[in-house]
Amino acid sequence: MSIFRRIANLFHRSKLDQEVEAELRSHIEMRTADNLAASAQILQLSLPR
């Protein structure tokens, strides 16, 4: 494998890592929003009326 190919692979991996990180971040944000909504609903149901 040529040195140029190895350098190109380093940049490609970096881009792939960024894409995976963005995807994971998106899933974590959605899960956090779901958990906050569920917590708010539980708190609202537990308050005396």
Secondary structure, DSSP 8 states (H G I E B T S, - for coil): --HHHHHHHHHHHHHHHHHHHHHHHHHHHHHHHHHHHHHHHHHHHHS--
